[in-house]
Amino acid sequence: MNKKSNYVRNKDWVKDYPVHIILKPQKDELLSSWLTRTALEHGQTLSLFISSYIKHDGTALARTDIDFRYDEKLFKQLTFKSGLDIKTIRHMSLRSEEGYLFSCNDCLYPPQQIRKLVDKRTHHGLMFCPKCLAEDKVPYFRKQWRYRFYNACPKHKIFLVDRCGKCYERIRLTKITSEQSIVYCSRCGRDLRLTKPHKIPIKYFYGLEAINWFEDGLVNGYFTINSKKVLSLWVFQSYTRLQYLLDRRNKLVLDGYPMQEDYKQLCKKLNHYNSKKCGPIYKDFFLSSMVYHLFKNYPHNLVKFTKDNHLTHRDFLHGLKEAPFWYIQMIDKQIPMHNTVGREISEFEVIQAIRYLKNIGTNITQKSVAGIIGCHFSIHKGFVRIYKSICK
């Protein structure tokens, strides 16, 4: 038998042995960061290290979002290989935030509360704070750098960056070669710690206040809103819908929000979007702070925003399949269901509402259809007449 076939036959021998060099995970380190550091210590790339020491399909596994992947077998294997307890391994995974930051039933891709590893639409890479990396005795990438609300570093008062400052390559740990370190660009080799981020002006400190508020709520597992404790999961589920409603560009009216004009100016610049610039990061920074503004001085800011922008009960709930009960209660109480500005309801609106209810498997009643359209199911005579003519 030749040497090549003998190697193929016996390649499984390594599965029964731990890794040679075991690195201690940092307090809030991402799983991919720890695995990459361990791989580089072994003189290998991340995919080759996984293939050699963890699973033979290492290249395929490394191409997935390993930070969000839920795989108990993989967690147990990493526990055996590293000697670390499974609680430590799970803590490095973004799935440890399930039930606090997001809810997920066997979903393959990160929900909106988690920033995608590489987003083709916004050109995001893995985000980082250059000053945090420079201060680290052991440089590593943090979990919070993947959170949607975390767009700046409150400690250093700078925006996060997601690419090399020299060649503009997006940060991807899987691209780092075995000769490099985790702090060097995979394309040009420049030290990421030398990247010059944009400082946050004093007038933008409201946004840093928002990041601290969201982070404290996530750590505690609850937010205090109007003197009541609200589960962090409910707030973050509401966060994604409120961001969508707030993203009104030049039409936004948000009294008391200190960065309103800056947000509008940014939206104008994004019409001439350049993928090498940080516009989308700034925009998320503004939108997160706007959500924070709606919950501040609750319910005054929320109600005023609704009236000033002519929003209805339907705008806040339409299309939400898994809206938290707390959010539904909040909208029902603060933004009562009613027909907007006495407008006329068309037959087309009623037909579309009925079609939508059929698609989601909800019973079609006069009340349920009116709920989608945003009018009272018995008082609005125009709606009642149209509904009865359609559903004879």
C-alpha positions as CSV (number, residue, x, y, z in Angstrom):
1,M,0.0,0.0,0.0
2,N,1.5,3.4,-1.0
3,K,2.0,6.2,1.6
4,K,-0.8,8.4,0.2
5,S,-3.5,5.8,0.7
6,N,-2.2,5.0,4.2
7,Y,-2.4,8.7,5.2
8,V,-6.0,8.9,4.0
9,R,-7.0,5.8,5.9
10,N,-5.4,6.9,9.2
11,K,-6.2,10.7,9.2
12,D,-8.8,10.2,12.0
13,W,-6.1,9.5,14.6
14,V,-6.1,13.1,15.7
15,K,-9.8,13.1,16.8
16,D,-8.9,11.4,20.1
17,Y,-6.3,13.9,21.2
18,P,-6.6,17.5,22.5
19,V,-5.0,20.5,20.8
20,H,-1.3,21.2,21.6
21,I,-1.7,24.8,22.7
22,I,-4.7,25.9,24.8
23,L,-5.4,29.6,25.0
24,K,-7.4,31.2,27.7
25,P,-10.5,33.0,26.3
26,Q,-10.9,36.6,27.2
27,K,-13.9,37.8,29.2
28,D,-16.1,38.8,26.3
29,E,-14.3,37.2,23.4
30,L,-16.0,35.9,20.2
31,L,-15.7,32.2,19.5
32,S,-14.2,32.8,16.1
33,S,-11.6,35.2,17.7
34,W,-10.6,32.5,20.2
35,L,-10.5,29.8,17.5
36,T,-8.4,32.0,15.2
37,R,-5.9,32.9,17.9
38,T,-5.6,29.2,18.8
39,A,-5.1,28.3,15.1
40,L,-2.4,30.9,14.6
41,E,-0.6,29.5,17.7
42,H,-0.5,26.2,15.9
43,G,0.9,27.8,12.8
44,Q,-2.3,27.2,10.8
45,T,-5.2,29.1,9.3
46,L,-8.6,28.8,10.9
47,S,-10.0,26.4,8.3
48,L,-6.9,24.2,8.3
49,F,-6.9,24.1,12.1
50,I,-10.6,23.0,12.3
51,S,-10.0,20.4,9.6
52,S,-6.9,19.0,11.5
53,Y,-8.1,19.2,15.0
54,I,-11.9,19.5,15.2
55,K,-13.7,18.3,12.0
56,H,-12.6,17.2,8.6
57,D,-15.0,19.7,6.9
58,G,-13.1,22.6,8.5
59,T,-13.1,24.7,5.3
60,A,-16.9,24.5,5.1
61,L,-17.4,25.2,8.8
62,A,-15.1,28.2,8.7
63,R,-17.1,29.7,5.8
64,T,-20.2,29.7,8.0
65,D,-20.9,32.2,10.7
66,I,-19.3,30.1,13.5
67,D,-20.2,32.7,16.1
68,F,-23.9,32.3,15.5
69,R,-23.9,28.6,14.6
70,Y,-25.7,26.4,17.2
71,D,-24.1,23.0,17.3
72,E,-24.0,21.1,20.6
73,K,-21.7,18.4,19.0
74,L,-19.2,21.1,18.1
75,F,-19.4,22.7,21.5
76,K,-18.7,19.3,23.2
77,Q,-15.9,18.6,20.8
78,L,-14.3,22.0,21.5
79,T,-14.7,21.3,25.3
80,F,-12.9,17.9,24.9
81,K,-10.2,19.4,22.7
82,S,-9.4,22.4,24.8
83,G,-10.1,21.2,28.3
84,L,-12.4,24.2,28.9
85,D,-15.8,23.7,30.4
86,I,-18.8,23.8,28.0
87,K,-20.2,26.9,29.7
88,T,-17.1,28.9,28.7
89,I,-17.4,27.6,25.1
90,R,-21.1,28.5,24.9
91,H,-20.5,32.0,26.4
92,M,-18.2,32.9,23.5
93,S,-21.0,32.0,21.1
94,L,-23.6,34.7,20.2
95,R,-26.2,32.0,21.0
96,S,-25.5,32.7,24.7
97,E,-27.5,35.9,24.1
98,E,-30.6,34.0,22.9
99,G,-33.5,34.9,25.1
100,Y,-31.9,38.3,26.1
101,L,-31.0,39.9,22.8
102,F,-32.9,37.9,20.3
103,S,-35.3,34.9,19.9
104,C,-34.5,32.2,17.4
105,N,-36.1,28.9,16.6
106,D,-33.4,26.9,14.8
107,C,-32.7,29.9,12.5
108,L,-29.7,29.6,10.3
109,Y,-29.0,33.3,9.9
110,P,-28.6,36.0,12.5
111,P,-31.7,38.0,13.3
112,Q,-31.7,41.8,12.9
113,Q,-30.3,42.4,16.4
114,I,-27.0,40.7,15.4
115,R,-24.9,42.3,12.7
116,K,-24.1,39.9,9.9
117,L,-20.4,38.9,9.6
118,V,-20.2,40.2,6.0
119,D,-23.2,42.0,4.8
120,K,-23.3,42.3,1.0
121,R,-25.7,45.2,1.1
122,T,-23.8,47.4,3.5
123,H,-20.4,46.0,2.9
124,H,-19.7,45.4,6.6
125,G,-16.8,43.2,7.8
126,L,-16.2,42.3,11.4
127,M,-16.2,45.5,13.3
128,F,-13.7,46.5,15.9
129,C,-12.3,49.4,18.0
130,P,-8.6,50.0,17.1
131,K,-7.9,51.6,20.5
132,C,-9.3,48.6,22.4
133,L,-7.1,46.3,20.3
134,A,-4.0,48.5,21.0
135,E,-4.7,48.4,24.7
136,D,-5.1,44.7,24.9
137,K,-2.3,42.6,26.4
138,V,-3.8,39.8,24.3
139,P,-5.6,41.4,21.3
140,Y,-9.0,39.8,20.6
141,F,-12.4,40.6,19.0
142,R,-15.4,41.2,21.3
143,K,-18.9,39.8,21.2
144,Q,-20.5,43.3,21.5
145,W,-18.9,44.3,18.2
146,R,-21.4,42.0,16.5
147,Y,-24.4,43.7,18.2
148,R,-26.5,45.9,15.9
149,F,-26.8,48.7,18.5
150,Y,-23.0,48.7,19.2
151,N,-21.6,51.1,16.5
152,A,-19.1,53.1,18.6
153,C,-16.8,52.6,21.6
154,P,-18.1,54.4,24.7
155,K,-14.7,54.0,26.4
156,H,-12.7,55.7,23.6
157,K,-15.5,57.8,22.1
158,I,-14.8,56.7,18.6
159,F,-16.8,55.0,15.9
160,L,-16.1,51.3,15.2
161,V,-14.5,50.4,11.9
162,D,-15.0,47.3,9.8
163,R,-12.0,47.3,7.4
164,C,-8.3,48.0,7.0
165,G,-7.5,51.7,7.0
166,K,-4.9,51.2,4.1
167,C,-6.4,48.8,1.5
168,Y,-10.0,48.9,2.7
169,E,-10.3,45.1,2.9
170,R,-13.2,44.0,5.1
171,I,-12.1,42.2,8.3
172,R,-12.6,38.5,8.0
173,L,-10.8,36.2,10.5
174,T,-11.0,33.3,8.1
175,K,-8.7,35.1,5.6
176,I,-5.8,35.6,8.1
177,T,-2.8,33.5,7.0
178,S,-0.8,31.3,9.4
179,E,2.1,33.8,9.2
180,Q,0.0,36.7,10.5
181,S,-1.5,37.7,13.8
182,I,-5.1,38.5,14.5
183,V,-4.4,42.2,14.5
184,Y,-3.0,42.3,10.9
185,C,-5.0,42.9,7.7
186,S,-5.3,39.6,5.8
187,R,-4.7,41.4,2.4
188,C,-1.9,44.0,2.9
189,G,-0.6,43.0,6.4
190,R,-1.1,46.4,8.0
191,D,-1.5,46.5,11.7
192,L,-5.3,47.1,12.4
193,R,-4.4,48.9,15.6
194,L,-3.0,51.8,13.6
195,T,-6.3,52.4,11.9
196,K,-7.5,56.0,12.5
197,P,-11.2,55.9,13.4
198,H,-13.4,59.0,13.4
199,K,-13.8,60.7,16.8
200,I,-17.3,61.2,18.1
201,P,-18.1,64.9,18.4
202,I,-19.5,66.1,21.8
203,K,-22.9,66.8,20.1
204,Y,-23.1,63.0,19.3
205,F,-22.5,61.9,22.9
206,Y,-26.3,61.2,23.1
207,G,-25.5,58.2,20.9
208,L,-22.9,56.9,23.4
209,E,-25.5,57.3,26.1
210,A,-27.8,55.1,24.1
211,I,-25.2,52.4,23.6
212,N,-24.5,52.3,27.4
213,W,-28.3,52.1,28.0
214,F,-28.7,49.2,25.6
215,E,-25.7,47.4,26.9
216,D,-26.7,47.8,30.6
217,G,-30.1,46.4,29.8
218,L,-28.7,43.4,28.0
219,V,-26.3,42.6,30.9
220,N,-29.0,43.0,33.5
221,G,-31.6,41.1,31.4
222,Y,-34.1,43.9,31.8
223,F,-34.7,47.7,31.2
224,T,-36.4,50.1,33.5
225,I,-39.0,52.0,31.4
226,N,-41.5,54.3,33.1
227,S,-40.4,52.9,36.5
228,K,-41.3,49.3,35.4
229,K,-38.9,46.5,34.6
230,V,-39.2,45.2,31.0
231,L,-37.4,42.1,29.8
232,S,-34.4,42.9,27.5
233,L,-35.7,40.5,24.8
234,W,-38.9,42.4,24.5
235,V,-37.1,45.7,24.1
236,F,-34.7,44.4,21.5
237,Q,-37.5,42.7,19.5
238,S,-39.3,46.1,19.5
239,Y,-36.0,47.9,18.6
240,T,-35.9,46.4,15.1
241,R,-39.5,47.6,14.3
242,L,-38.9,51.1,15.8
243,Q,-35.7,51.5,13.8
244,Y,-37.7,50.8,10.6
245,L,-40.3,53.4,11.5
246,L,-37.6,56.0,12.4
247,D,-35.7,55.6,9.2
248,R,-37.7,58.4,7.5
249,R,-34.7,60.3,6.1
250,N,-35.6,64.0,5.3
251,K,-39.3,63.5,6.4
252,L,-38.3,62.6,10.0
253,V,-39.8,64.8,12.7
254,L,-38.3,63.9,16.1
255,D,-38.5,66.9,18.5
256,G,-35.9,66.9,21.3
257,Y,-33.5,64.5,19.4
258,P,-30.2,66.4,19.3
259,M,-28.8,64.8,16.1
260,Q,-31.8,65.1,13.8
261,E,-30.3,67.4,11.2
262,D,-27.0,65.4,11.1
263,Y,-29.0,62.2,10.4
264,K,-30.8,64.0,7.5
265,Q,-27.5,65.2,6.1
266,L,-26.1,61.7,6.3
267,C,-29.1,60.3,4.4
268,K,-28.4,62.8,1.6
269,K,-24.8,61.6,1.4
270,L,-25.8,58.0,1.3
271,N,-27.5,58.6,-2.0
272,H,-23.9,58.8,-3.4
273,Y,-22.8,55.8,-1.3
274,N,-19.2,54.6,-1.5
275,S,-18.5,51.2,-0.1
276,K,-15.2,52.3,1.3
277,K,-16.8,54.9,3.6
278,C,-18.5,54.4,7.0
279,G,-21.9,55.9,6.2
280,P,-24.0,52.8,7.1
281,I,-22.2,52.5,10.5
282,Y,-23.1,56.2,11.2
283,K,-26.6,55.6,10.1
284,D,-27.1,52.7,12.5
285,F,-25.6,54.8,15.2
286,F,-28.2,57.5,14.7
287,L,-31.1,55.1,14.4
288,S,-30.1,53.3,17.7
289,S,-30.0,56.5,19.5
290,M,-33.4,57.5,18.1
291,V,-34.9,54.3,19.5
292,Y,-33.4,55.2,22.9
293,H,-34.9,58.6,22.5
294,L,-38.4,57.1,22.1
295,F,-38.1,55.2,25.4
296,K,-36.6,58.2,27.2
297,N,-39.3,60.3,29.0
298,Y,-41.7,57.5,28.1
299,P,-44.5,57.7,26.8
300,H,-44.2,61.4,25.8
301,N,-41.5,61.1,23.1
302,L,-43.1,58.0,21.5
303,V,-46.6,59.6,21.3
304,K,-45.3,62.9,20.0
305,F,-43.2,61.1,17.3
306,T,-46.4,59.2,16.3
307,K,-48.5,62.3,15.9
308,D,-45.8,64.5,14.3
309,N,-45.1,61.8,11.6
310,H,-48.8,60.9,11.1
311,L,-48.2,57.2,12.1
312,T,-51.0,54.9,13.0
313,H,-51.5,51.8,15.1
314,R,-51.2,49.7,11.9
315,D,-47.7,51.2,11.1
316,F,-46.4,49.8,14.4
317,L,-47.9,46.3,14.1
318,H,-48.5,45.5,10.4
319,G,-46.4,42.5,9.2
320,L,-45.0,41.6,12.7
321,K,-45.4,37.9,13.1
322,E,-43.9,37.5,16.5
323,A,-44.3,40.9,18.2
324,P,-43.8,40.6,22.0
325,F,-46.9,41.0,24.1
326,W,-45.4,43.9,25.9
327,Y,-44.9,45.8,22.6
328,I,-48.5,45.1,21.5
329,Q,-49.8,46.3,24.9
330,M,-47.6,49.4,24.7
331,I,-48.9,50.3,21.2
332,D,-52.5,49.5,22.0
333,K,-52.3,51.8,25.1
334,Q,-50.3,54.7,23.6
335,I,-51.5,54.7,20.0
336,P,-55.2,53.7,19.9
337,M,-56.5,52.1,16.7
338,H,-58.3,54.6,14.6
339,N,-58.8,55.7,11.0
340,T,-56.2,58.3,10.0
341,V,-57.4,61.8,9.3
342,G,-60.8,60.6,8.3
343,R,-59.4,59.2,5.1
344,E,-61.5,57.2,2.7
345,I,-60.8,53.4,2.5
346,S,-60.6,51.8,-0.9
347,E,-61.9,48.4,-2.0
348,F,-58.3,47.6,-3.0
349,E,-57.1,48.1,0.6
350,V,-59.7,45.7,1.9
351,I,-58.9,43.1,-0.7
352,Q,-55.2,43.3,0.1
353,A,-55.9,43.0,3.8
354,I,-58.0,39.9,3.3
355,R,-55.3,38.4,1.1
356,Y,-52.7,39.1,3.7
357,L,-54.7,37.4,6.5
358,K,-55.2,34.4,4.3
359,N,-51.5,34.1,3.7
360,I,-50.7,34.1,7.4
361,G,-53.5,31.7,8.2
362,T,-55.6,34.1,10.4
363,N,-59.4,34.0,10.6
364,I,-60.9,36.6,8.3
365,T,-63.4,38.7,10.3
366,Q,-64.7,42.2,10.0
367,K,-62.6,43.1,13.1
368,S,-59.4,41.4,11.9
369,V,-59.5,43.0,8.5
370,A,-60.1,46.5,10.1
371,G,-57.1,45.9,12.3
372,I,-54.9,45.5,9.3
373,I,-56.2,48.6,7.6
374,G,-56.2,50.7,10.7
375,C,-59.8,51.7,11.2
376,H,-62.6,50.8,13.6
377,F,-64.4,47.6,12.5
378,S,-68.0,48.9,13.2
379,I,-67.8,52.7,13.3
380,H,-66.2,53.4,10.0
381,K,-69.2,53.2,7.6
382,G,-67.1,53.2,4.4
383,F,-65.1,50.2,5.6
384,V,-68.2,48.3,6.7
385,R,-70.0,48.9,3.4
386,I,-66.9,47.7,1.3
387,Y,-66.3,44.7,3.6
388,K,-69.9,43.5,3.4
389,S,-70.0,43.9,-0.4
390,I,-66.8,41.7,-0.7
391,C,-67.6,39.1,1.9
392,K,-71.2,38.4,1.0
